[in-house]
Amino acid sequence: MADGAPTLREDDGAVRVEIRDRIAIVTLDRGDGRNPMSYAVMRRLTEVALDLAENEHLSAIVLSGTSSVFSVGFDLKDPLRAQLATAGAGQRLSAAKVGQKLCRAWAALEPLTIVAVEGHCIGGGTALAVACDLIVAGQGARFLVPEIDRGMNMSWQSVPRITNLVGPARAKRICILAEPVDAQTGADWGLVQYLAPAGGALQKALEVAAVAAAKPPIPVRMIKRGVEAYASALVHATSQMDADQFALATMSDDYREGVESFLEKRPPRYTGE
């Protein structure tokens, strides 16, 4: 393409992909100011990652939400979630693996992956962000992993990835105590690699991507593979059961209570059943 002019590659109303020379820009925008991750959106994002994996020209990929929100996480109002309540164990397990496949596809990408986060980055949004290489957060960004408060375990192979970034004690604060983490705290803890002014995360992410794109492309991929082989060697071994655990958790009374209390905006009453 002449002079590195941007070209639009995909647009299905929720996920857009733009190629600018050696940089791909993937935007999640459901147009609702929340960007929840439905099963359809997760599958689409997985398809996008698999498609980009075939593009040997790329050196960097920027993933962003909108200027006000990255994602509020798994879409609890997805009609498919309600249908799964009466589904068999096999169908539940297959659905539980959708998010895991999404994060695995993004983690497997060889170009440098950079996530631009503005506003809320919750649950599955955080899981997707930590599956990538670098997180750029605007000053108003807020990370939260509330799965435990909905009666679920934190899955998608994100627990070892979060632990790699922040250490075991802080990972427990994030995933067990469900403590919110603002952008500055995220940077202090190692969850966030770059801070930007509010509204400036995408621009900063593109600047970082441009640096990577100016490097020789083959060594960029080689070095990333080397780092990931060392840092992520145990990710699968330590989380290969989390989809099964998630499927089991969603059959509990506590899961139903967690979701219902959230949708009804009241405190949950857990029984351990």
Secondary structure, 3 states (H helix, E strand, C coil): CHHHCCEEEEECCCEEEEEECCEEEEEECCCCCCCCECHHHHHHHHHHHHHHHCCCCCCEEEEECCCCCCECCECCCCHHHHHHCCCCHHHHHHHHHHHHHHHHHHHCCCCEEEEEECCEEECHHHHHHHCCCEEEEECCCEEECCHHHHCCCCCCCHHHHHHHHHCHHHHHHHHCCCCCEEHHHHHHHCCCCEEECCCCHHHHHHHHHHHHHCCCHHHHHHHHHHHHHHHCCCHHHHHCCHHHHHHHHCCCHHHHHHHHHHHCCCCCCCCCC
